[in-house]
Amino acid sequence: MEEELTKRHLLFVINPIAGDVEKEELEEEIREKCNEHDITCDIYKTTGESDKEEIKSLLDTTTYNGVFAIGGDGTVNIVGTLLIGTQIPLGIIPLGSGNGLSKDLNIPQDVEEALELIHRFVVRNIDTITLNGVPSIHLSDLGFNALVVKRFCDGDTRGPGSYAWIALQEYLSYTPKFYKIETDTENFEGEAFMVTIANANAFGTNANINPKGILNDGRFEICLIEPFPKAAGIGILYKLYTDSIDDSVFTRKISCKKATIYNIDHELIHIDGEPVDLGDIIKVEMHPKSLKVILPLPEDQL
């Protein structure tokens, strides 16, 4: 169900090191656009230290009609998780190298176009999930991709090229790990190359692991890529980038509302692109329509 938002006071959370946009010019443009539409705005710049606490303090002391995350998936996760269960909607101005959630929400990837969401928008509710109580808005996984994410986060370079190079290096030596998964619909026990807990569709790299996923259907998908010959890797990669991974004989999908994942081989895990340590038993729970998001107007309302 759509609902209207009266935008009178907005908070913009900017990651100063995201993207190649000149941040001072961006701030000036934000203030001008807000003034043009009679909107009061505050701007908070992330520092990498106590950002979540600082933003929460702002939310506790000021009544905002929306909070825009300006940066990559990490910035979106920080802001979005603070807004879960509140009446304050999340807006996204994508500036990162991935921007996975914004793509799945059909938010323009061009900064100028995305800024139009300040005054031309609709608000909708989407689902979120928790893994051992830690919120996830987009995609989380264990196995190969989580290892690549960890290596990428630990490295000094960013961008798709760096990610692809790390993925290739790890792929040559990676072996599937053992998992036991219990859900409210079906169970799985065996080896997997990677296990993705998907509330959405595609990674920031545009690899679509869950093409039929719906962000507000009250369910999440556990997407398994089972062991495959190394020679089959190119075919799997092709299917990931052509929205046809469900057609692969090496994939399996479980749609459910809750799950327990036993991480037998102690594999790495990431939540929305951030490596985390959740232990070897991971309880996953769905929270239907728990986050409000600011989206572009439907075409028939433009």
C-alpha positions as semicolon CSV with decimal commas, in nm:
position;residue;x (nm);y (nm);z (nm)
1;M;0,000;0,000;0,000
2;E;0,139;0,340;-0,093
3;E;0,135;0,630;0,147
4;E;0,223;0,993;0,110
5;L;0,504;1,157;0,300
6;T;0,504;1,526;0,390
7;K;0,873;1,607;0,362
8;R;0,946;1,894;0,596
9;H;1,265;1,795;0,775
10;L;1,516;1,555;0,616
11;L;1,845;1,414;0,739
12;F;2,119;1,336;0,486
13;V;2,390;1,092;0,594
14;I;2,689;1,131;0,361
15;N;2,989;0,902;0,335
16;P;3,266;1,149;0,239
17;I;3,488;0,882;0,078
18;A;3,220;0,709;-0,133
19;G;3,215;0,759;-0,509
20;D;3,393;1,024;-0,713
21;V;3,141;1,305;-0,664
22;E;3,265;1,631;-0,514
23;K;3,096;1,627;-0,173
24;E;3,097;2,002;-0,112
25;E;2,915;2,060;-0,440
26;L;2,674;1,778;-0,354
27;E;2,597;1,934;-0,015
28;E;2,532;2,268;-0,178
29;E;2,300;2,105;-0,432
30;I;2,110;1,926;-0,156
31;R;2,060;2,249;0,038
32;E;1,948;2,437;-0,274
33;K;1,699;2,166;-0,369
34;C;1,561;2,153;-0,016
35;N;1,524;2,532;-0,006
36;E;1,350;2,522;-0,343
37;H;1,086;2,287;-0,202
38;D;1,061;2,448;0,143
39;I;1,231;2,156;0,319
40;T;1,454;2,186;0,624
41;C;1,762;1,965;0,606
42;D;2,045;1,847;0,829
43;I;2,363;1,684;0,701
44;Y;2,574;1,430;0,889
45;K;2,909;1,312;0,750
46;T;3,025;0,966;0,850
47;T;3,372;0,925;1,004
48;G;3,391;0,549;1,052
49;E;3,380;0,595;1,429
50;S;3,059;0,579;1,633
51;D;2,849;0,673;1,329
52;K;2,557;0,453;1,429
53;E;2,547;0,602;1,778
54;E;2,573;0,959;1,646
55;I;2,294;0,908;1,392
56;K;2,073;0,740;1,650
57;S;2,123;1,038;1,879
58;L;2,004;1,269;1,599
59;L;1,699;1,049;1,542
60;D;1,620;1,050;1,913
61;T;1,637;1,429;1,945
62;T;1,492;1,548;1,614
63;T;1,173;1,461;1,428
64;Y;1,267;1,371;1,070
65;N;1,031;1,292;0,785
66;G;1,299;1,089;0,606
67;V;1,667;0,997;0,619
68;F;1,875;0,971;0,302
69;A;2,183;0,749;0,296
70;I;2,435;0,891;0,050
71;G;2,707;0,635;-0,013
72;G;2,742;0,264;-0,076
73;D;2,581;-0,045;0,074
74;G;2,762;0,005;0,405
75;T;2,613;0,351;0,453
76;V;2,269;0,222;0,352
77;N;2,297;-0,058;0,608
78;I;2,394;0,178;0,891
79;V;2,101;0,411;0,823
80;G;1,848;0,146;0,722
81;T;1,894;-0,074;1,027
82;L;1,834;0,227;1,253
83;L;1,502;0,295;1,078
84;I;1,361;-0,060;1,098
85;G;1,037;-0,061;1,293
86;T;1,002;0,318;1,284
87;Q;0,778;0,549;1,081
88;I;1,079;0,723;0,926
89;P;1,145;0,614;0,567
90;L;1,487;0,541;0,418
91;G;1,599;0,724;0,106
92;I;1,907;0,626;-0,095
93;I;2,137;0,836;-0,312
94;P;2,376;0,567;-0,444
95;L;2,746;0,655;-0,449
96;G;2,919;0,324;-0,377
97;S;3,085;0,068;-0,602
98;G;2,799;-0,180;-0,558
99;N;2,472;-0,012;-0,452
100;G;2,288;-0,345;-0,446
101;L;1,972;-0,248;-0,256
102;S;1,917;0,071;-0,454
103;K;1,933;-0,126;-0,779
104;D;1,681;-0,382;-0,653
105;L;1,452;-0,093;-0,554
106;N;1,486;0,063;-0,903
107;I;1,636;0,380;-0,758
108;P;1,823;0,580;-1,026
109;Q;2,198;0,524;-1,014
110;D;2,262;0,874;-1,143
111;V;2,306;1,115;-0,853
112;E;2,112;1,399;-1,015
113;E;1,815;1,173;-1,091
114;A;1,824;1,015;-0,744
115;L;1,813;1,359;-0,583
116;E;1,469;1,407;-0,737
117;L;1,346;1,165;-0,467
118;I;1,370;1,456;-0,226
119;H;1,045;1,593;-0,363
120;R;0,903;1,336;-0,613
121;F;0,848;0,995;-0,455
122;V;0,626;0,734;-0,297
123;V;0,684;0,545;0,027
124;R;0,650;0,169;0,047
125;N;0,720;-0,092;0,314
126;I;0,972;-0,371;0,256
127;D;1,067;-0,676;0,461
128;T;1,383;-0,713;0,666
129;I;1,541;-1,017;0,825
130;T;1,765;-1,077;1,124
131;L;2,053;-1,322;1,162
132;N;2,105;-1,395;1,531
133;G;1,932;-1,064;1,593
134;V;2,153;-0,866;1,352
135;P;1,940;-0,688;1,088
136;S;1,985;-0,752;0,717
137;I;1,803;-0,549;0,453
138;H;1,950;-0,691;0,135
139;L;2,167;-1,005;0,097
140;S;2,383;-1,206;0,335
141;D;2,579;-1,520;0,271
142;L;2,824;-1,785;0,382
143;G;3,091;-1,957;0,177
144;F;3,275;-1,840;-0,130
145;N;3,127;-1,492;-0,174
146;A;3,160;-1,412;0,197
147;L;3,530;-1,499;0,172
148;V;3,571;-1,269;-0,130
149;V;3,387;-0,988;0,054
150;K;3,620;-1,028;0,352
151;R;3,931;-1,015;0,132
152;F;3,787;-0,714;-0,053
153;C;3,710;-0,526;0,270
154;D;4,059;-0,600;0,403
155;G;4,224;-0,476;0,083
156;D;4,338;-0,128;-0,013
157;T;4,165;-0,098;-0,351
158;R;3,796;-0,070;-0,442
159;G;3,584;-0,111;-0,751
160;P;3,451;-0,402;-0,961
161;G;3,794;-0,483;-1,106
162;S;3,949;-0,540;-0,765
163;Y;3,654;-0,753;-0,655
164;A;3,673;-0,966;-0,971
165;W;4,048;-1,022;-0,930
166;I;4,005;-1,137;-0,568
167;A;3,716;-1,365;-0,672
168;L;3,927;-1,529;-0,942
169;Q;4,217;-1,590;-0,705
170;E;3,996;-1,746;-0,438
171;Y;3,793;-1,950;-0,688
172;L;4,096;-2,146;-0,805
173;S;4,154;-2,296;-0,460
174;Y;3,814;-2,282;-0,292
175;T;3,643;-2,605;-0,186
176;P;3,271;-2,635;-0,090
177;K;3,187;-2,650;0,280
178;F;2,932;-2,851;0,478
179;Y;2,606;-2,700;0,605
180;K;2,294;-2,817;0,778
181;I;1,986;-2,600;0,725
182;E;1,646;-2,635;0,892
183;T;1,353;-2,417;0,783
184;D;0,977;-2,399;0,827
185;T;0,931;-2,542;0,475
186;E;1,216;-2,787;0,403
187;N;1,563;-2,888;0,517
188;F;1,906;-2,929;0,359
189;E;2,219;-3,111;0,468
190;G;2,531;-3,131;0,255
191;E;2,808;-2,935;0,088
192;A;2,760;-2,600;-0,083
193;F;2,986;-2,361;-0,270
194;M;2,792;-2,072;-0,117
195;V;2,473;-2,014;0,081
196;T;2,293;-1,683;0,027
197;I;2,015;-1,555;0,255
198;A;1,828;-1,331;0,014
199;N;1,569;-1,072;0,100
200;A;1,625;-0,918;-0,243
201;N;1,766;-1,009;-0,584
202;A;2,117;-0,912;-0,693
203;F;2,454;-0,835;-0,544
204;G;2,602;-0,492;-0,606
205;T;2,807;-0,650;-0,885
206;N;2,473;-0,715;-1,067
207;A;2,507;-1,092;-1,019
208;N;2,142;-1,192;-0,969
209;I;2,133;-1,475;-0,717
210;N;1,756;-1,455;-0,656
211;P;1,580;-1,334;-0,974
212;K;1,226;-1,403;-0,848
213;G;1,274;-1,259;-0,500
214;I;1,020;-1,002;-0,380
215;L;1,116;-0,749;-0,113
216;N;0,776;-0,736;0,056
217;D;0,626;-1,087;0,027
218;G;0,690;-1,188;0,389
219;R;0,942;-1,456;0,288
220;F;1,314;-1,482;0,224
221;E;1,506;-1,728;0,009
222;I;1,804;-1,944;0,095
223;C;1,989;-1,978;-0,235
224;L;2,235;-2,265;-0,256
225;I;2,502;-2,318;-0,517
226;E;2,597;-2,681;-0,471
227;P;2,935;-2,835;-0,561
228;F;3,016;-2,818;-0,932
229;P;3,313;-2,898;-1,157
230;K;3,554;-2,607;-1,198
231;A;3,482;-2,613;-1,571
232;A;3,115;-2,532;-1,499
233;G;3,207;-2,204;-1,330
234;I;3,184;-1,993;-1,645
235;G;2,833;-2,125;-1,715
236;I;2,720;-2,047;-1,361
237;L;2,868;-1,699;-1,383
238;Y;2,685;-1,643;-1,712
239;K;2,354;-1,746;-1,556
240;L;2,412;-1,511;-1,260
241;Y;2,452;-1,217;-1,496
242;T;2,160;-1,311;-1,723
243;D;1,901;-1,355;-1,445
244;S;1,881;-1,730;-1,514
245;I;2,066;-1,886;-1,220
246;D;1,749;-2,075;-1,120
247;D;1,791;-2,281;-1,439
248;S;2,126;-2,422;-1,329
249;V;2,139;-2,787;-1,221
250;F;2,381;-2,680;-0,947
251;T;2,140;-2,450;-0,766
252;R;1,868;-2,506;-0,509
253;K;1,636;-2,257;-0,345
254;I;1,437;-2,271;-0,021
255;S;1,166;-2,009;0,036
256;C;1,080;-1,971;0,405
257;K;0,997;-1,741;0,696
258;K;1,253;-1,871;0,946
259;A;1,560;-2,090;0,937
260;T;1,848;-2,226;1,141
261;I;2,179;-2,264;0,961
262;Y;2,447;-2,485;1,117
263;N;2,780;-2,356;0,991
264;I;2,964;-2,686;1,041
265;D;3,291;-2,580;0,878
266;H;3,303;-2,238;1,048
267;E;3,282;-2,043;0,721
268;L;3,290;-1,665;0,702
269;I;2,961;-1,475;0,675
270;H;2,873;-1,125;0,563
271;I;2,556;-0,923;0,619
272;D;2,475;-0,667;0,349
273;G;2,839;-0,663;0,242
274;E;2,991;-0,634;0,591
275;P;3,184;-0,936;0,733
276;V;3,054;-1,042;1,075
277;D;3,111;-1,323;1,324
278;L;2,781;-1,487;1,421
279;G;2,911;-1,816;1,553
280;D;2,831;-2,158;1,411
281;I;2,453;-2,160;1,466
282;I;2,268;-1,885;1,279
283;K;1,898;-1,827;1,339
284;V;1,729;-1,633;1,059
285;E;1,391;-1,464;1,109
286;M;1,166;-1,262;0,879
287;H;1,020;-0,925;0,981
288;P;0,749;-0,842;0,727
289;K;0,717;-0,485;0,596
290;S;0,929;-0,350;0,880
291;L;1,116;-0,080;0,687
292;K;0,974;0,215;0,496
293;V;1,165;0,319;0,182
294;I;1,144;0,622;-0,046
295;L;1,100;0,515;-0,409
296;P;1,058;0,685;-0,748
297;L;0,707;0,772;-0,858
298;P;0,541;0,509;-1,078
299;E;0,548;0,600;-1,447
300;D;0,176;0,673;-1,454
301;Q;0,227;0,942;-1,188
302;L;0,517;1,121;-1,353
